[in-house]
Amino acid sequence: GFIEGITEFLPISSTGHLILATEALGIEHTDFQKSFEIIIQLGAILAVISLYWKELLNLEILKKVLIAFLPTAAIGFLLYSFIKTYLIGIPFVVVSALFLGGIALIAFELLHREREDATGNIRTMSYKQAVLVGLAQALAVIPGVSRSAATILGGLALDMKRVAIVEFSFLLAVPTMLAATGYDILQSASAFSTDQFSLLAAGFIASFVVAMFAIKFLLSFVRSHSFIGFGIYRIV
């Protein structure tokens, strides 16, 4: 839960870290463990809702968030079984994605120059930008890519300012992870035991508390730093 909370909104892949942590701790890759890694994301989502509930009640912003969510929803629904069977829980997939994503982050930062007229507010971003950011997010169905990294780099490439795309990435996480978690619960909850629900609750609470701090850290960080440090971390 701690790892989920601290990594969910940083461009370093929370799912990738959970898979590698499971491997490092010697935890068996059962169906419950895979579901656990998905469901505790609800804690991080609650942190976003707690901090950004006013933005989520703004109809114009909400429409852009939902439009950006559609590409990931379609791909995730169609590939759910493939992703859970062949991608989640495979360390080689995670390590490869972390490494290549780290190179991409560094290369992008060295080449990217933010324009003066870049979109500086979620309210002024276009629906076209929202759709394209959503398509970028869809790459994160591969564990280790990082939903946050995909959306942030997508937004920067579409001439959005750092704080604007980081905040939009937070908001876009809400329907994305609610859908992923809800669908997994529908598919798997009947097989959970009472003890397993207690484990889910513990992970949920831990991820919520830590995510509150991680969100505030990232917003402060991007105002004066690039993402190169995160790229180096991913490679290491």
N, C-alpha and C positions, 0 to 999 in steps of 0.2 A: 504493500500500500504506500509506503514511504517512497519507494522507487517510482511508482506510478505518478504520485503527486508531483515529484520534483522534475520528472522528465516529460510529462504529457505536453506541456506548452513550450518546451525548449526544442530547438530543431535537431534533436539527437535521437529521436525515436523511443517513445515509451514502451511500445510493444517489443521492440528489439531488446531493450534493457531487461524487460521482464523475462523474456525467453532465455537470455544469457544468465540472468540471476538464478532462474530455476535450474539451469544446467550447473552453475557454480555451487549451488546449495545442495545438489544431489536430489532434487525433488523429482519424482516420477512424472513423466509427461502423460498424464491421464486425461480423459475427456473433461473431468471436473477441473483439472489444473488449467486447461486451455480456456474453459469457460470463466474461471476465476480471473484470468488475465484480461478478459474482455469486460466482465461485469464490474470490476472495481473502478473502471473508468467513470462510472456514475458519480463517484466521490469528487473527481476532478471537475465534472460537469456541474455539480451543485455549487462548486466554488465560483465558476463563471456566472451562473445564474444569480448568485448572491451579490456579485460585484457589478453585473451588467444588466440587471432586470429592467431598468428603465429603457435601455437601448432595445432590448428584446420586445418591449411593448410598443416601440415605434413602428408603425405599419410599413413605412418605406424601407427601413432597415431590415425588418423581418422578411419582406418579400425578396430582398436581395440575398439574404442568408438562405432562404428556402430554395431559390433558384440555383444557387451555388451548390446546394446539397444534392440536387437531383442526379448529377452524373455519378457521384460516389454511391448513391443509393442503388442506382440501376446496376452498376458493376458489382457492388458488394452482394446484392441479392442473387444475381446470376452466377457468381463465382463462389458463393458462400461455402459449399461443400469442398471445392478444390482448395480454397484458401485455408480452411481449418485442417484439412487432411495433409496437404503437401507443403504449406508455407509456414503456418504457425507451429512453433516448436522445433524448427529446423535451424540449428545454430549457423550452418554454412550460409544459408540464405541471409540471415541477419548480418553476419560479419561482412559478407560481400556488399550488401546494401549500405551498411554503415561506412565502409571504406570508399566506395564509389560516390556516395552522397557527400562525404567529407571533401573529396576532391572537387566535386561540383560546387559546394559552398564557397570554397577558397577561390576557385576560378571565377565564379560569378562576382564575388566581391571585388576582385582585382580588375575586372572588366566593366562593371556596372558604374554608371554615373547618374546620380539622381537629378532629374530636371527640375528647374525652378517652378514649372507649372504642373508638376506631378500632383495627382489627386491626394489631398491632405486630410480628407474626412470621409468616413463611411457614407454619410448622407449624400455626398456629391459623386461617389463612384457610379459608374454606368452599369446597366444590366449586362452589357457585353463583358465588362471586366469581371462581374460576379460569376457569369457562366464559365469563363476561361479559368478563373481561380478554382472553381469547382472541378474542372477537368484536371487541373494540376493536382488537386487533393486526391483524386482517384488513384494516382500512382502509389499512394500510401497503403493500398491494400497489400502491398508487398512488405512484410515485416522488416524493419530496419531503414526503410526509406524516410519515415517521419512525416506524419500528416502536417505538423507545424512547418517543417522545412519546405515541403512541397507547396503549401499555400503561400508562405512568405516569399519564396523565390518567384513563384508565379505572379504574385501581386507586384513585386518590385520590377519584374520584367514588363509588366503592364502599366508602368509609370504610376505606381502608388507610392506614397511616402511610407517610411518604415513604421511609424506609430500607427498609421491608418490600417495597413495590412496586418500588423500584429494584432490589433484589436479585432479586425474582421476575422482573423484566424481563430481567436478565442470564441467569438460568437458562432462561427461555422462549426466549431466542435460540438455545440449543443445538439443540433438535430442529428449530426453524423454519429456521435457516440450513443445518443439515446436510441437511435435506430439499430445500431450494431448490438447494443446491450439487450434491448427489448427482443430482438429477433433471436438472440442466443438463449435468452431466458425461456422464450416460447418453445424452442427446440429441446432444451436440456433440463429445465427446472424440475420436471417431474421425477428425474433420476437423482436429485440431490437429497442427501440425508439431513437431519436436524443439525448435526455437528457441522456439516458443510455450510449451512446457512449462517452459522455463527462465524465461521472463517470468512465468509463473504462480507459480513457486517464489519469485522475487524479491519479487513482490507479497505473497505469503503470509507470508514471513518478516518483512517490514516491518510488515504489519498486526498480526502477533502481538506483536512487541516494543512497538509504540506502544499497542496496546489494553491491555496490562498496566497502563500508567501511567494511561490514560484511565479505566479502571474504578475505580482507587483514588481518582482525582481526584473523580469524580462522587459516590462514597459520602461523601467528606469534604465536598464542596460542599453536598449537600442537607441536611446536618445543621444548617446555619445560614443557608441562602440559599433564595430562591424561584426559580422558573423564568422570571421576568419577563425577566431578562437574555438568556436564550436566545430568548425571543419577539422581543425587539428585534433581536437578531442575525439571526434568520430574515427579518424584514421588510426589514432593510437589505440 
